[in-house]
Amino acid sequence: MSDQGRPYAGASREEREYARREQLVAAGISLFGTQGYRAATVGAVCQEAGLNKRYFYESFATLEDLLCEVYERVVADLRGSVLAGGGDDPSRVLHGFMAGFLTWAQANPVMARVHLFEVLGVSERVDELYRSHGRTIGDELASRLSATVTGPQLTAGQQRVLGDVLIGAGLQMAVDWVISEYQPPRDELLNEIDATLGWVLAAGLAALG
């Protein structure tokens, strides 16, 4: 049997490498979401993971590579929350999106810091990853909204604009709420958001006659 597949302590080489990678990702989430990405080092990540540096470079070439993987995990977790809600009318779809976002941010402050603050302005590569995920979630949210509306549908370009607007607004509200230490309370803020969106929807319908 080759060394590549030889079991060690009941695990194959591939399984051990995977386990070490997962330890590094978990350490990255913890450090980037508490101390901050710019304050972190490869050594600090390895210490948090309980591994030496050679195992870091077994999985990642740079600290930025780890950040990208960490961000992929964070966004996957966030996406499951913000797109979990249903609804057969626009107000319920939007409520589900914002309720999911705020609930996730408060329940996962470490990951929320990574998403809302630590990935911003790191590099063009990370910026594009950030925009790409925002567009993907925005497109799906806009599609859900479109499905609740009868009559003329948005063009692809208009749907893209709608997705960008919704994601941008959601991010800004979440950032403000986290910075203000989750004040006002979640339900109070959601009531304000629902009332505001209700006004916007009513104004839009009135404008259409």
Secondary structure, DSSP 4 states (H G I P E B T S, - for coil): --GGG--BTTB-HHHHHHHHHHHHHHHHHHHHTTT-GGG--HHHHHHHHT--HHHHHHH-SSHHHHHHHHHHHHHHHHHHHHT----SSHHHHHHHHHHHHHHHHHH-HHHHHIIIIITTTS-HHHHHHHHHHHHHHHHHHHHHHHHT--SSPPPHHHHHHHHHHHHHHHHHHHHHHHHTTS-S-HHHHHHHHHHHHHHHHHHHHHHH-
